[in-house]
Amino acid sequence: MAGAPAFARTASEPATASAPSAKKPAHASARHGAGRAAHPAAAAHASARPIAAPRAAEEAVNVVASHHTSHGAETSVTRAMLESQVAGTNILKAVGQLPGVSFSSSDPLGLDTWGTSVYVRGFFQDSIGMTLDGVPLNDQTYVSVNGINVADAWISDDIQGVEVSQGAGGVDLPGNSSLGGTMRFHTTDPKDKMGAKASQVFGSYGSLRTYVRADSGALNASGTKFYVAYQRSDERKYDAATPGFMQTVNAKFVQPIGHDSRITASFNWNDAAVWGYADKSLSILRNAGWRTESWAPDYRGGYNASEYTYVNSGLVNYTGPGTYNVGGTNLIFPAGTSPTIPASWALTDQGAETAFYDAGQATQDYLGHINADLALTDRLRWNTVLYGAAFNGNATYGAPTTPSPGTGAPLSEEVWQPSYQRFGFTSAFIWQIGHHTINVGGWYENNSQRADLFWYNEPVYGQGAPLQTVGPYTTYGPAFQQGYGFKWNTNTFQFHVMDSWRPVDGLTVTYGFRSVLQTTAGGAYYGNVDAGYGTGVGADAGLPNGSMTSSAAFLPAVNLDYHFGRGHEVYFDFAENMRPFMVAPSGGSVSPWAVSSQDTFKQLQHSLPNERDFSYVAGYRYTSRKIQASIDGYHSDAYNRLISASVGSLNNPVTSVVNSKHAVMWGMDASLTLQPFEGLARGLAWTNSISYNHFTYADHVNICPLDGDCDIKGTKMVAYPSVMYKTSLSYEYKGASAHFDVNYYGKRYFSYMNDTHIAPYWMANLGAKYRFGNLSVLKNVTLAFEVYNLFNQKYVAMMGENGFPIGGQSGDGGDYQSLERGAVREYFGTISAEY
């Protein structure tokens, strides 16, 4: 028998997000909320393998047909694999070709992070440890105040490779999101010879992407060198005139010291202005169609739909163009407009809110670091990284039911403004003694975080240009209303000790532990009950404010890796991990600060446990020139994982944040690469992999936020397919190469009660490349052609961007406006050359 929601037992009221008034689209998770639903379970985990960030020049790996090499539960994705993608593509898409990894995006290049997701054996991107040259990237979710998405952190052309651990990932990896696997990204080094490189991409619907890089070459006898690169992407939609734009500058400096030491420094600036795709539901896909999109730049259509919401709800008795008073605000319904929506929208559960006028984001990211990698003796190294990062974001959508009092328009622009400033350092000593490599070190970070919500005036139709989703927002005056304001300060400490022991030839035993302490202080400094936030009166909203501490003195990890015979390998991993409490404002995020009142928050301060995961991996691998084969199995127990579920509409959601108590997951991955031929067919290779994942909640927990019995025991995880199959046929001969990739994604559950799901689908991509070599003064001239979604498959890419429906007795029908369609077939051509 299911009981009350687990959070509700700790307080006098259920720990739900605000249930805002109907006039105001108050959804911190809807479209641009502060956080994301927690995504259940997995088996990959951080552990004790001592992997120092390799220098790009030292990454000499054997490039096989699949362009990745493996040892233990770790896979190294090489530059060759990254170059098989369209230039400028989100690097996580290449990682998504690995067994057990699921990557999806609403656009072909993965630039819109709102519609982009990656899972590693069931762990979502907010639970995967990631670093770039040793700098912790942390949470990868949309406009997170806890980290930077790798797509915004460095230009993909300048990333040398990535080490992906689906098992033990290294207790030395700094980061507070390392519940699942780990990814260590490494940037390319400056070249020893002065030169330049440029590439130009031409894509469907007028998409363009330009990249240029200049290398200084070695400037003196010591080898001082640097490079500066710039990229500009202008990605056009297949179903609307609104674009996705991104530009990035990155630079790297290297100063060798002696024969085996060096100092490096880097800087990255990223500027994105993206009009996002409209969120969809099963009802919208079924009744309004797959190409249902936001109105922009058609302001009249968005204005008509906004007028319709007032007329249809009975707030306005429409008699023709004129001025109507609603709640003390005069709304202008001008000539040339009418309260209408497309006929198909009336058939959906969302009605006039099937799509809004616009939605998107304007963000700026900054990231810099200095690294000293010093050989103190021939057996002792000292590696230290100092870094700083900053983020300023504006995430928006046209709110159809919140009027603009400054102009009289019936709609306004709702803008979330998250930001952070992170500063920290890592430092470690690596000592080789006998058959042991001992790694002792630590990490510290201070993060000053902020999240605010404002509304800005839109113009009356015909009396000025509408605001753009990417700004500026003050064209028609300053913000007329604030929903909430939150400020936090987070300090994180991590200490690790590990030893890599080689007792006999072929056997490596790595064991160690890490200790974690994270304290966050702060919370709401403002809350507007009239806007739907809090439980008090006016600005005295009673939203959460206070400190919480997460600590774990001993998180152990063990890895055994044994090579025997010719090409045979077996391995085993175990790790325990803890998730510190993350910050997010009210409204549907998996955070203690996301609950609706200070009283509930105080109860959680004393009763809420941290999530703990215990994960195991065991596997076998065989490697030769003609065959690469591997199979492994994994198991994970997740305790006290928080989940967020939503009912209602995006403009009036009721969201519960619930402790799932216990979940169990097990699965397996198997892969086989064949390259059996010699001669002209030597470059022909065929790679196949299959993955199976079985995740279920193991405790009786009722997740219905209001009434009903929604017991999740025995239900499977949402959004991640139980079965994935991937196959790739590739051929290389001299300067020519081609590949044909097909991926199968099995059924993905949409509701927590598993009564709705997204159907399985196949996705195919085709590509060809020819390297002309040197032409006159140009070197490495290359022409590439790629087809995305070759068979024009209709499929759902992102799921749960606004939270997941509950289903069952919750009354939501297992549906919610929280799906993103994947892109149609698109073509890309690339020309590149060096000088």
Number of C-alpha atoms within 10 A of each C-alpha: 9 15 14 21 26 22 26 21 14 19 16 11 13 22 28 28 31 27 19 21 16 15 19 19 23 28 27 26 28 27 24 26 30 31 29 26 23 23 25 25 31 34 34 34 35 32 34 30 29 23 14 16 18 15 14 16 11 7 15 9 12 11 15 20 25 24 17 21 18 16 17 26 25 19 18 23 25 24 19 16 19 26 16 18 18 23 25 24 21 25 24 23 22 19 23 17 21 23 22 27 21 24 20 22 25 26 26 24 20 22 25 26 21 25 27 27 26 24 23 30 32 30 26 26 26 28 28 29 29 34 20 19 23 25 26 24 26 25 26 26 25 25 28 25 30 25 27 24 21 20 19 24 23 26 28 21 21 18 20 20 24 27 23 24 28 30 30 32 33 31 33 30 31 27 26 29 27 30 32 31 32 30 25 25 25 22 21 18 20 24 17 15 12 16 14 19 18 18 21 20 20 18 20 16 15 12 18 19 21 19 22 19 20 20 21 18 17 18 13 8 7 12 15 20 23 24 22 19 22 19 22 21 23 20 26 20 21 17 15 18 13 21 19 21 21 22 20 22 21 22 22 23 18 20 17 17 16 11 8 13 16 17 18 20 18 21 20 22 21 23 19 22 22 25 28 28 29 26 29 26 21 22 18 26 16 12 17 22 14 18 15 21 20 26 22 21 15 14 19 19 21 28 29 22 30 30 27 24 22 20 15 15 9 10 13 17 11 18 7 12 14 12 15 19 12 13 9 8 16 19 24 19 24 17 11 10 18 19 20 19 21 13 11 15 20 16 15 19 18 19 20 24 25 27 25 23 29 27 28 26 28 22 22 19 21 21 23 20 22 21 22 18 21 19 19 13 10 9 12 16 18 19 21 19 21 18 21 19 23 21 22 18 23 24 28 29 29 30 29 30 22 24 26 26 19 17 19 22 25 32 29 27 27 30 30 25 23 27 23 22 19 21 18 20 21 24 19 21 18 20 19 16 11 10 13 17 18 20 26 19 20 21 22 19 22 19 22 19 24 23 25 22 25 18 25 28 29 30 23 22 22 13 9 11 12 23 21 20 27 22 15 10 22 13 15 17 12 13 18 14 17 20 23 25 21 24 22 22 19 21 18 22 20 24 22 24 21 27 23 22 19 17 12 10 9 12 17 20 20 25 25 26 23 27 19 23 17 22 17 22 15 19 27 24 18 21 28 22 22 20 21 24 28 29 19 16 12 15 19 14 23 22 32 26 21 15 17 22 16 18 18 17 12 15 20 22 28 24 27 20 21 19 19 12 8 9 13 15 20 21 22 22 29 26 30 23 28 22 22 25 22 22 29 31 32 36 33 33 32 29 23 28 30 30 30 28 25 21 18 23 25 18 18 20 15 10 13 17 17 19 21 20 26 23 28 23 26 21 20 21 22 18 18 13 13 15 17 21 18 19 18 20 19 24 21 24 21 26 21 19 22 22 23 30 28 36 26 18 18 24 21 20 27 21 34 30 30 26 24 27 18 21 25 23 24 21 22 22 22 20 20 19 23 19 22 14 12 10 7 11 13 14 18 20 22 20 20 20 22 20 24 19 24 20 25 18 23 20 16 20 23 22 32 25 25 17 12 15 19 24 23 24 19 16 18 25 28 26 25 30 23 22 20 23 20 22 19 21 19 20 19 19 14 10 11 15 18 19 19 18 19 18 19 17 19 18 18 22 24 28 29 26 24 20 15 20 17 20 12 15 14 17 18 20 18 19 22 19 20 18 17 15 14 14 10 7 8 14 17 15 19 19 18 22 20 23 21 20 21 19 13 13 15 16 19 22 20 22 28 28 25 29 31 30 29 31 24 21 16 21 16 16 15 24 26 30 31 24 27 27 25 22 23 19 18 18 19 19 20 20 17 21 22 19 15
